[in-house]
Amino acid sequence: MEIRTETDADRPACLKVVTVAFAKDDGLEPSETNLLRELFESAAYMPDLSIVAESGGAVVGHVISTRATIGGQPSLGLGPIAVTPRLQGQGVGSALMQASIERATVADESTIVLLGDPDYYERFGFVRADVLGIEPPEAWGRHFMVLPLSDGPLPQGSFAYAAPFRSL
Ligand SMILES: CC(C)(COP(=O)(O)OP(=O)(O)OC[C@H]1O[C@@H](n2cnc3c(N)ncnc32)[C@H](O)[C@@H]1OP(=O)(O)O)[C@@H](O)C(=O)NCCC(=O)NCCS
């Protein structure tokens, strides 16, 4: 498996992976698909932080982090992340998370923020964000998580995802 930066040519495959990974029984396109479509076109898109997992010549996983803010200071919002269902539970998601964290650290980013299941994200060092002075736009409770990337003071205040998240 190769972990590499997404290219324009990968985008249909990334959208497909997200669609099947988030599919529900209703047969409708999950909201995460259009979110990703809009993030690809957004001013908040950061090329190095859109990362694919490729296996056997096919995209089998994708993660994207985009420009977000905490109290007006730069942060990253991670998501969506998705792995092809038949390959879930084999470390692909972890490899994508590790690559995101490494790249964000090298880029001197302060924080990565996400909304997700603590049982999954705590293993990468994410902790509950609101107790560290980062305010969610809604009552997201323990699912609102942050990974501090340096020892310096954390940005404080209201968290805002990239615009496409706000129309979800
Ligand atoms: C979440 C996801 C990206 C993880 O990728 P993956 O390749 O399956 O993950 P890994 O193989 O690296 O890790 C598997 C571990 O994560 C756990 N896990 C996977 N999804 C989880 C979830 N939603 N909540 C809690 N734990 C989860 C598995 O139980 C497994 O635990 P173990 O290591 O203790 O056995 C993938 O399962 C997926 O695409 N899910 C559907 C889309 C989704 O829910 N995205 C995240 C929204 S927050």
The ligand as an SDF file (V2000), in Angstrom:
LIG
                    3D

 48 50  0  0  0  0  0  0  0  0999 V2000
  -13.0640    5.0990   10.3860 C   0  0  0  0  0  0  0  0  0  0  0  0
  -12.2200    4.4630    9.2670 C   0  0  0  0  0  0  0  0  0  0  0  0
  -11.6550    5.5530    8.3690 C   0  0  0  0  0  0  0  0  0  0  0  0
  -11.0660    3.7160    9.9480 C   0  0  0  0  0  0  0  0  0  0  0  0
  -10.2410    3.1360    8.9520 O   0  0  0  0  0  0  0  0  0  0  0  0
   -9.7130    1.6340    9.1260 P   0  0  0  0  0  0  0  0  0  0  0  0
   -8.7550    1.3810    8.0330 O   0  0  0  0  0  0  0  0  0  0  0  0
  -10.8760    0.7340    9.2480 O   0  0  0  0  0  0  0  0  0  0  0  0
   -8.9870    1.7800   10.5360 O   0  0  0  0  0  0  0  0  0  0  0  0
   -7.7360    0.9710   11.0920 P   0  0  0  0  0  0  0  0  0  0  0  0
   -7.6540   -0.3820   10.4450 O   0  0  0  0  0  0  0  0  0  0  0  0
   -6.5410    1.8180   11.0320 O   0  0  0  0  0  0  0  0  0  0  0  0
   -8.1540    0.8360   12.6120 O   0  0  0  0  0  0  0  0  0  0  0  0
   -9.1180   -0.1180   12.9450 C   0  0  0  0  0  0  0  0  0  0  0  0
   -9.5410    0.1040   14.3680 C   0  0  0  0  0  0  0  0  0  0  0  0
  -10.4020    1.2370   14.4330 O   0  0  0  0  0  0  0  0  0  0  0  0
  -11.6280    0.8840   15.0020 C   0  0  0  0  0  0  0  0  0  0  0  0
  -12.6550    1.6930   14.3730 N   0  0  0  0  0  0  0  0  0  0  0  0
  -12.9140    1.8140   13.0650 C   0  0  0  0  0  0  0  0  0  0  0  0
  -13.9360    2.6850   12.8980 N   0  0  0  0  0  0  0  0  0  0  0  0
  -14.3040    3.1170   14.1150 C   0  0  0  0  0  0  0  0  0  0  0  0
  -15.2880    4.0050   14.5750 C   0  0  0  0  0  0  0  0  0  0  0  0
  -16.1240    4.6710   13.7590 N   0  0  0  0  0  0  0  0  0  0  0  0
  -15.3840    4.1970   15.8970 N   0  0  0  0  0  0  0  0  0  0  0  0
  -14.5560    3.5650   16.7610 C   0  0  0  0  0  0  0  0  0  0  0  0
  -13.5960    2.7130   16.3680 N   0  0  0  0  0  0  0  0  0  0  0  0
  -13.4830    2.4770   15.0620 C   0  0  0  0  0  0  0  0  0  0  0  0
  -11.7700   -0.5860   14.7180 C   0  0  0  0  0  0  0  0  0  0  0  0
  -12.6430   -1.1830   15.6510 O   0  0  0  0  0  0  0  0  0  0  0  0
  -10.3370   -1.0560   14.9150 C   0  0  0  0  0  0  0  0  0  0  0  0
  -10.0610   -1.1530   16.2940 O   0  0  0  0  0  0  0  0  0  0  0  0
   -8.8990   -2.0920   16.8790 P   0  0  0  0  0  0  0  0  0  0  0  0
   -7.6060   -1.6120   16.2960 O   0  0  0  0  0  0  0  0  0  0  0  0
   -8.9830   -1.8770   18.3470 O   0  0  0  0  0  0  0  0  0  0  0  0
   -9.2680   -3.4560   16.4250 O   0  0  0  0  0  0  0  0  0  0  0  0
  -13.0130    3.4340    8.4290 C   0  0  0  0  0  0  0  0  0  0  0  0
  -13.5050    2.4340    9.2760 O   0  0  0  0  0  0  0  0  0  0  0  0
  -14.1740    4.0500    7.6560 C   0  0  0  0  0  0  0  0  0  0  0  0
  -14.0210    4.4560    6.5190 O   0  0  0  0  0  0  0  0  0  0  0  0
  -15.3780    4.0720    8.2620 N   0  0  0  0  0  0  0  0  0  0  0  0
  -16.5560    4.5850    7.5930 C   0  0  0  0  0  0  0  0  0  0  0  0
  -16.4950    6.0670    7.4600 C   0  0  0  0  0  0  0  0  0  0  0  0
  -16.3180    6.7500    8.8030 C   0  0  0  0  0  0  0  0  0  0  0  0
  -17.0100    6.4470    9.7590 O   0  0  0  0  0  0  0  0  0  0  0  0
  -15.3510    7.7150    8.8600 N   0  0  0  0  0  0  0  0  0  0  0  0
  -14.9950    8.3960   10.0870 C   0  0  0  0  0  0  0  0  0  0  0  0
  -16.0260    9.3330   10.5630 C   0  0  0  0  0  0  0  0  0  0  0  0
  -15.5360   10.0450   12.1250 S   0  0  0  0  0  0  0  0  0  0  0  0
  1  2  1  0
  2  3  1  0
  2  4  1  0
  2 36  1  0
  4  5  1  0
  5  6  1  0
  6  7  2  0
  6  8  1  0
  6  9  1  0
  9 10  1  0
 10 11  2  0
 10 12  1  0
 10 13  1  0
 13 14  1  0
 14 15  1  0
 15 16  1  0
 15 30  1  0
 16 17  1  0
 17 18  1  0
 17 28  1  0
 18 19  1  0
 18 27  1  0
 19 20  2  0
 20 21  1  0
 21 22  1  0
 21 27  2  0
 22 23  1  0
 22 24  2  0
 24 25  1  0
 25 26  2  0
 26 27  1  0
 28 29  1  0
 28 30  1  0
 30 31  1  0
 31 32  1  0
 32 33  2  0
 32 34  1  0
 32 35  1  0
 36 37  1  0
 36 38  1  0
 38 39  2  0
 38 40  1  0
 40 41  1  0
 41 42  1  0
 42 43  1  0
 43 44  2  0
 43 45  1  0
 45 46  1  0
 46 47  1  0
 47 48  1  0
M  END
$$$$
